[in-house]
């Protein structure tokens, strides 16, 4: 009795776990009829035969080198591969290790006619795979032309109706508008995440918000009512949630974040990036590093004008300049700087000013609302006074009631 292994898989197209069970049942029945001993099962789930990233398949090829089995049993040849080149390549590897591929449902003999039939079946499998791919792509393109939803995470603020159309989710759309508004007024990602998490508002996938949850959301042009598919934009393809002005205000904030990259890009923490100014040309100094001949890494601050405007300012050692700045701020008990800038009085003053600034920002919207009411009332009073001056007081009063 010779040893064999079973390879089975199902793709994500109209197949499921029952497909695997059916393949295994047919393979075991074939093995029993042909006096084969099944020693292992290799199964790839929800992976197509057109990709070589099939972990169990690759493991099977590797295990064949140990020569522990003589046959690979598949339900049909299209389970093995849907590409003739890959099929031939993998079969050659197996053949080198003394292993042959058998089909449980296709009667393929060992003679020359069997070689011909096997080639025809593999060609048909490749044709079927290519045709199916074209149909799927065509179906997706047709759905996209109608601005339909065809999979993936639905952006917060939207939901999908029974006909696969994007519609506004009245519960979450106001949350999206609020997020855009507070980012545009100067709040950070951390502030917004805290605001949402404290109120129990989940992300589109049901999780908690973090500082990395927002980049895609705030740059998503779908909120402008734009449906995008493979680089093509269809304006009005989805309901609009954010107006153009607010969206552009937020993009300006995102560009500002992207324009201060030096600290984020460097592995080393350069605490003075975008804060240190060159005394010769006035450009900002950013963190850079270099490696000496003995492979030691040295960190510096370099003037941004040296390459663009020919500034002669030499790079400054990071540790030196940071120590000087920190000493000037907090002091180190020396005669040169016994107290530093951050005295108790200065810290108290900053705390008070910060508190007042926060309160002013919180009250700003309420103040604007009250000012609007006052302006409306003043306009009404002016109208009444004008009517009184022209002898139309009675009609005007009745119109105001």
C-alpha positions in Angstrom: 0.0 0.0 0.0 1.4 3.4 -1.0 1.1 6.6 0.9 -0.8 9.6 -0.4 -1.8 13.1 0.9 -4.9 15.1 0.0 -4.8 18.7 -1.1 -8.1 20.5 -1.0 -9.1 24.2 -1.1 -12.1 26.4 -1.7 -12.1 30.0 -3.0 -14.3 32.8 -1.8 -16.6 32.6 -4.8 -19.8 30.7 -4.0 -18.0 28.0 -2.0 -17.8 27.3 1.7 -16.6 24.8 4.3 -19.0 22.1 2.9 -17.0 22.3 -0.4 -13.9 21.1 1.6 -15.9 18.2 3.2 -17.2 17.1 -0.3 -13.7 17.1 -1.7 -12.3 15.1 1.2 -15.1 12.5 0.9 -14.4 12.0 -2.8 -10.7 11.7 -2.2 -11.0 9.2 0.6 -13.4 7.1 -1.5 -10.9 7.2 -4.4 -8.0 6.2 -2.1 -10.0 3.3 -0.7 -10.8 2.0 -4.2 -7.2 2.3 -5.3 -5.6 0.9 -2.1 -3.9 4.2 -1.1 -3.1 5.2 2.5 -4.0 8.8 3.3 -1.4 10.1 5.8 -2.1 13.8 5.8 -4.5 16.5 4.6 -3.4 19.9 3.3 -6.2 22.4 3.2 -6.3 26.1 2.0 -9.5 27.9 2.9 -10.8 30.9 0.9 -7.8 31.1 -1.4 -7.9 30.9 -5.2 -5.8 28.6 -7.3 -4.5 31.6 -9.2 -2.3 32.7 -6.4 0.9 31.1 -5.2 0.4 32.4 -1.6 -1.3 29.2 -0.5 0.4 28.2 2.8 -0.7 24.5 2.9 0.0 24.0 -0.8 3.6 25.4 -0.4 4.0 23.2 2.7 2.9 20.2 0.8 5.5 20.9 -1.9 8.2 21.3 0.8 7.2 18.1 2.6 7.4 16.1 -0.6 11.2 16.4 -0.4 11.1 14.0 2.6 9.7 11.3 0.3 7.1 10.2 2.8 4.3 10.0 0.3 4.0 9.0 -3.4 0.8 10.7 -4.5 -1.1 14.0 -4.1 -4.8 13.4 -4.4 -7.1 16.2 -5.4 -10.8 16.3 -6.1 -10.2 17.8 -9.6 -7.2 19.2 -11.3 -8.5 22.7 -11.0 -8.1 22.4 -7.2 -4.4 22.0 -7.8 -3.8 25.0 -9.9 -5.7 27.1 -12.6 -2.6 28.2 -14.4 -0.9 25.7 -16.7 2.6 27.2 -16.1 2.3 27.0 -12.3 0.7 23.5 -12.6 3.6 22.2 -14.7 6.2 23.8 -12.5 4.7 22.4 -9.3 4.2 19.0 -10.8 7.8 18.9 -11.9 8.9 19.6 -8.4 6.7 16.8 -7.1 7.9 14.5 -9.8 11.5 15.2 -8.9 10.6 14.0 -5.3 8.9 10.9 -6.7 5.3 12.2 -6.2 2.5 12.2 -8.8 -0.8 14.2 -8.8 -4.0 12.2 -9.0 -7.6 13.4 -9.7 -10.4 11.7 -7.8 -13.1 12.7 -10.2 -11.3 12.8 -13.6 -10.3 9.4 -15.0 -6.8 10.1 -16.3 -4.6 7.1 -17.3 -0.9 6.8 -17.2 -0.4 6.4 -21.0 0.2 9.1 -23.6 -3.6 9.8 -24.0 -3.7 10.5 -20.3 -1.1 13.2 -20.7 -3.2 14.8 -23.5 -6.4 14.7 -21.5 -4.6 16.2 -18.4 -3.3 19.0 -20.6 -6.8 19.7 -22.0 -8.4 19.7 -18.5 -5.8 22.1 -17.2 -6.4 24.4 -20.2 -10.1 24.4 -19.6 -9.5 25.2 -15.9 -7.3 28.1 -16.8 -9.9 29.3 -19.3 -12.6 29.1 -16.7 -10.5 31.0 -14.2 -9.8 33.8 -16.6 -13.5 34.0 -17.7 -14.7 34.1 -14.1 -12.2 36.8 -13.3 -13.5 38.9 -16.3 -17.1 38.4 -15.2 -16.4 39.4 -11.6 -14.5 42.6 -12.8 -17.2 43.4 -15.2 -19.9 43.1 -12.5 -17.9 45.3 -10.1 -17.4 47.9 -12.9 -21.1 47.9 -13.6 -21.9 48.3 -9.9 -19.4 51.1 -9.6 -20.9 52.9 -12.6 -24.2 53.0 -10.6 -22.3 54.0 -7.4 -23.2 50.8 -5.7 -21.6 49.3 -2.6 -19.7 46.1 -3.4 -17.8 45.3 -0.2 -15.4 46.6 2.4 -15.9 48.7 5.5 -18.7 51.3 5.2 -17.4 54.8 6.1 -18.8 56.2 9.4 -21.8 58.3 8.6 -23.2 56.0 5.9 -25.2 52.8 5.7 -26.2 50.6 2.9 -29.8 50.1 1.9 -31.4 46.9 0.5 -30.4 47.9 -3.1 -26.7 48.4 -2.2 -27.0 52.2 -2.3 -25.1 54.5 0.1 -27.5 56.4 2.3 -26.8 58.7 5.2 -26.9 57.1 8.7 -28.8 59.7 10.7 -27.2 58.4 13.9 -23.5 58.6 12.9 -23.5 61.4 10.3 -23.8 64.2 12.9 -20.8 62.6 14.7 -18.7 62.8 11.5 -19.7 66.5 11.1 -18.8 67.2 14.7 -15.4 65.5 14.2 -14.6 67.7 11.2 -15.7 70.8 13.0 -13.6 70.3 16.2 -10.5 69.3 14.1 -10.8 72.5 12.1 -11.0 74.5 15.3 -7.6 73.3 16.5 -8.2 70.1 18.5 -5.8 67.2 18.0 -6.5 63.6 17.1 -5.9 62.7 20.8 -8.5 65.2 21.9 -11.1 63.9 19.4 -10.4 60.2 20.3 -10.9 61.1 24.0 -14.1 62.9 23.2 -15.5 60.0 21.2 -14.4 57.2 23.6 -15.8 59.0 26.7 -19.2 59.1 25.0 -19.0 55.4 24.0 -19.0 56.2 20.2 -17.3 53.3 18.3 -15.3 53.4 15.1 -16.9 52.2 11.8 -15.6 48.7 12.7 -16.9 48.8 16.3 -13.6 49.5 18.1 -12.2 52.3 20.2 -10.7 55.4 18.7 -6.9 56.1 18.8 -4.7 58.8 17.3 -4.2 56.6 14.2 -7.9 56.2 13.5 -8.5 59.5 11.7 -6.2 60.0 8.7 -8.3 58.0 6.3 -11.5 59.4 7.7 -10.6 63.1 7.4 -9.3 62.7 3.9 -12.2 60.6 2.6 -13.7 62.5 -0.4 -16.8 60.4 -0.1 -18.0 62.8 2.6 -18.1 65.5 -0.2 -20.6 63.2 -2.1 -17.9 61.8 -4.4 -18.0 58.1 -5.3 -14.5 56.8 -6.3 -13.7 53.7 -8.2 -10.2 52.9 -9.6 -9.2 56.5 -9.7 -12.5 57.7 -11.3 -14.6 60.1 -9.3 -18.4 60.5 -9.7 -19.6 63.6 -8.1 -23.0 63.3 -6.4 -22.6 59.5 -6.4 -23.3 59.3 -2.7 -25.1 61.7 -0.3 -22.9 64.6 0.9 -22.2 64.9 4.6 -19.5 67.6 4.8 -19.6 70.9 2.9 -16.7 71.9 0.7 -15.4 74.7 2.9 -15.3 72.6 6.1 -13.6 69.8 4.2 -11.0 72.2 2.8 -10.4 73.6 6.3 -9.7 70.2 7.6 -7.3 69.4 4.7 -5.4 72.5 5.6 -5.0 71.1 9.1 -3.8 67.8 7.7 -1.3 69.6 5.4 0.0 71.4 8.5 0.5 68.1 10.3 2.4 66.7 7.3 4.6 69.8 7.0 6.3 69.2 10.4 7.8 65.8 9.6 11.3 65.9 11.0 10.5 64.6 14.5 8.2 61.9 13.2 10.6 60.7 10.5 13.7 60.4 12.6 14.3 57.4 14.8 16.0 59.7 17.3 13.8 62.2 19.1 14.7 65.7 18.1 12.8 67.8 20.6 13.8 71.2 19.0 12.8 70.4 15.4 10.8 73.3 13.9 11.6 75.3 17.1 15.3 76.0 16.6 16.0 78.9 14.2 19.3 79.5 12.4 20.9 82.8 13.6 22.4 83.4 10.2 19.6 83.0 7.7 16.4 82.6 9.9 15.5 79.2 8.5 14.3 76.4 10.8 16.8 73.8 11.9 15.9 70.1 11.7 17.3 66.9 13.1 19.8 64.8 11.0 22.2 62.0 11.8 25.5 60.7 10.4 27.7 57.7 10.9 31.4 58.1 11.5 34.2 55.7 10.2 33.9 53.6 13.4 30.2 53.2 12.8 29.2 55.5 15.6 26.0 57.5 15.0 26.1 61.2 15.6 23.0 63.4 15.8 22.9 67.1 14.8 20.6 70.0 14.1 21.1 71.3 10.5 19.9 74.6 9.0 17.3 74.1 6.3 18.9 76.9 4.3 22.2 75.3 3.8 21.1 73.3 0.7 18.5 75.7 -0.6 20.1 79.1 0.0 23.7 78.4 0.6 23.7 79.2 4.3 27.1 78.8 6.0 25.7 77.7 9.3 27.5 74.5 10.5 25.5 71.7 12.0 25.2 71.8 15.8 25.6 68.7 18.0 22.2 67.6 19.2 23.1 66.9 22.8 24.9 70.2 23.2 22.2 72.5 22.0 19.4 70.6 23.7 21.2 70.7 27.0 21.8 74.5 26.6 18.1 75.1 25.9 16.9 72.9 28.8 19.3 74.6 31.1 18.0 78.0 30.0 14.4 76.9 30.6 14.5 74.9 33.9 17.8 75.9 35.4 20.4 73.6 37.0 21.3 75.4 40.2 24.4 77.2 38.8 25.3 80.8 39.3 24.8 81.4 35.5 21.2 80.2 35.6 20.0 79.4 39.2 16.3 79.3 38.5 15.7 79.2 34.7 12.6 80.4 32.9 10.2 78.0 34.5 9.8 79.6 37.9 6.8 78.8 40.1 5.3 82.2 39.2 5.7 81.6 35.5 4.2 78.1 35.7 1.2 79.5 37.6 0.7 82.3 35.1 0.8 79.8 32.1 -1.7 77.5 33.9 -4.2 80.4 34.4 -3.8 81.7 30.9 -4.3 78.1 29.5 -7.4 77.7 31.6 -8.9 81.0 30.4 -8.1 80.1 26.8 -9.8 76.8 27.0 -12.9 78.4 28.7 -12.9 81.0 25.9 -12.9 78.4 23.2 -15.7 76.4 24.9 -17.8 79.5 25.3 -17.1 80.9 21.8 -19.9 79.0 20.1 -22.4 80.1 22.8 -21.3 83.7 22.5 -21.8 83.6 18.7 -25.3 82.2 19.2 -26.2 84.9 21.7 -24.7 87.6 19.5 -26.9 86.3 16.6 -30.0 86.6 18.8 -29.1 90.1 19.8 -28.5 91.1 16.2 -31.9 89.7 15.2 -33.6 91.5 18.0 -31.9 94.8 17.2 -33.0 94.4 13.6 -36.6 93.9 14.7 -36.4 97.0 16.9 -35.0 99.1 14.1 -37.8 97.9 11.8 -40.4 99.0 14.4 -38.7 102.4 14.8 -38.8 102.9 11.1 -42.4 102.0 10.9 -43.3 104.3 13.8 -41.5 107.2 12.0 -43.6 106.6 8.9 -46.9 106.1 10.6 -47.2 102.4 9.9 -46.9 101.2 13.4 -50.2 99.3 13.6 -49.6 97.1 10.5 -46.0 96.5 11.5 -46.9 95.4 15.0 -49.6 93.0 13.7 -47.0 91.5 11.3 -44.6 90.9 14.1 -47.2 88.9 16.2 
